[in-house]
Amino acid sequence: MERKGHDTEHAGLHWLAEAAPDPQACRAQWERIGAGPVLLPAGHRWDVLSVPGRLGHPALDILDTGFCGPALTDPAGESVGFLVPVGTAARWVGTGVRTAGRGTWIVVPHPERRSRGVRWLVPPDGSGRLNDPVLLELALHEAAARLSDL
């Protein structure tokens, strides 16, 4: 279910690198290591809400009506991380949701290349669009309701 637009891939790399303390060094590191991931600070350009995969994947499908910002997953698909506006992590209240905000770092895969580790489900397009926390919360509630009906 990976979504990728060829015309926006390079812009996504530059947008992600801008979150690094030294964006130029971040871009250079990606050039050196190829598809490997880098560590980037959360709470500077975005926060991350990480939910269990069994809830995150259906929520991503619900959001896939043009309202979804960047989302990534771990190698086994056991969690889905949604990039959300700065400050969301500090205010989020939800059982089973891990947050990454100011003072935390996350592993971020290269937005243009496939990797065997953490990977993008919805790569950043360079526009700066993030997941709307209100829409994400509604999608998570709907996904949970669907799971309870099974």
Helices and strands as residue ranges (DSSP letters): H 9-17, H 23-33, E 38-41, E 47-52, H 53-63, E 71-73, E 79-84, H 88-91, E 98-100, E 105-108, E 119-122, H 133-148
